Amino acid sequence: MQIDVFTLFPPWFDWFRGQRHVVNAFAHGHRLDCVDYRASTPLKAGQVDDTPFGGGAGMVLRVDVVEAALRARYDEDPVGLRQRRRVIALSPEGRVLDDELVEELAAEPALTLLCGRYEGFDERITENFCTEKLSIGRYVVAGGELPAMVVCDAVLRRLPGALGHEASAVEESFSRALDGEPEYPHYTRPAVWRGWRVPDVLLSGHHERIRQWRAAESRRRGTGAPGPA
Ligand SMILES: C[S@@+](CC[C@H](N)C(=O)[O-])C[C@H]1O[C@@H](n2cnc3c(N)ncnc32)[C@H](O)[C@@H]1O
């Protein structure tokens, strides 16, 4: 997979690139490139934003600046680009990221993520260049960089080779393997700590009973009912 992140702050992603599962994904041929809106802005002195028509606080990312950045990267009219790859604007009011969407995105050969800043995007950007808007939740953070990293993290760890243990990504919270429910509780040594005991079934070595217990716990967590005493 090729992921392109358009941002005003490419260095934010330096740390992310060094994380083990991301390094593993790169080793398997996947790529994450950052494109700086300022590098191709047609405006003077690296300007990328402007005051909102109609007044109000903050600055808005300009449509001509984003068009120039997309053209510089893909060498085509960005209106047509979205016919052949998903161009996603990070936006608080977009479709909220969940396991289903992560799976969908992980199946794509390429993704383009547009990070907003300040007041966000000129609406003509999302209307004409993007396939969709994606939110990491119903709250607002300062820019699209952390949301983009959340998307990249969730997607890259789904790709073969990213995790040391492939099974880790199969039976996970909200996965199909768990019927969309949260994952069951985990325990490790010591088996007793300050009188807090690991459930006996997990020490029994009885695989079928353990499987049934985990499935039941996963369902229980899905209902929000209290956990094992
Ligand atoms: C300060 S926010 C703009 C918020 C906007 N004025 C509003 O009220 O919806 C700047 C940028 O951060 C990103 N952002 C903030 N919160 C987000 C969220 N929950 N999900 C995805 N992106 C988000 C978007 O790219 C957004 O354009």
The ligand as an ORCA input file, in Angstrom:
! r2SCAN-3c Opt
* xyz 0 1
  C      -9.138     22.686     14.683
  S      -9.682     21.518     13.514
  C     -10.985     22.378     12.698
  C     -12.266     22.188     13.390
  C     -13.437     22.825     12.639
  N     -13.382     24.251     12.727
  C     -14.726     22.324     13.243
  O     -15.276     22.979     14.122
  O     -15.173     21.241     12.826
  C      -8.416     21.527     12.287
  C      -8.264     20.227     11.537
  O      -7.968     19.183     12.445
  C      -8.438     17.953     11.925
  N      -9.312     17.348     12.943
  C      -9.666     17.883     14.122
  N     -10.436     17.041     14.816
  C     -10.582     15.931     14.070
  C     -11.272     14.707     14.235
  N     -11.983     14.439     15.320
  N     -11.184     13.774     13.245
  C     -10.470     14.032     12.129
  N      -9.808     15.183     11.901
  C      -9.856     16.124     12.863
  C      -9.154     18.272     10.628
  O      -8.267     18.009      9.557
  C      -9.455     19.738     10.773
  O      -9.577     20.382      9.527
*
